[in-house]
Amino acid sequence: MIVTLSIGDKVYFSEVWTHGCERALEKVRDEGVIIRENLDDGTWVKEIPSENFNRAYEAVFPTIIEKIVREGKDNQYSEAWLNEIPERDYEKLKAHIVALRSSQDTEEREKNTGTN
């Protein structure tokens, strides 16, 4: 899949959410997590620091972005590239990852339940 940014860069994504993507996301998302027991009902509550969410998606970018084409030249993902793109483009990349992850979760659930 190709996502075109407002600055003209074309970002080529893998079309498969891999185990490596999930591991990268979970590793960063779960840093500093606190798990507390709710004394009222005995359930457990997972408290995730809010700054972990964007960092978790950024951890996935190197595993799922195959290449970036800028002005006709192929480039690899880098943190420097990410830092220079407009915020609206960052949000577009993040939204693509969220959609890819959730669509593959849905496909897997349907396959496992026989609903597709």
Order of alpha helices (4+ residues) and beta strands (2+ residues): beta-beta-alpha-beta-beta-alpha-beta-beta-alpha-alpha
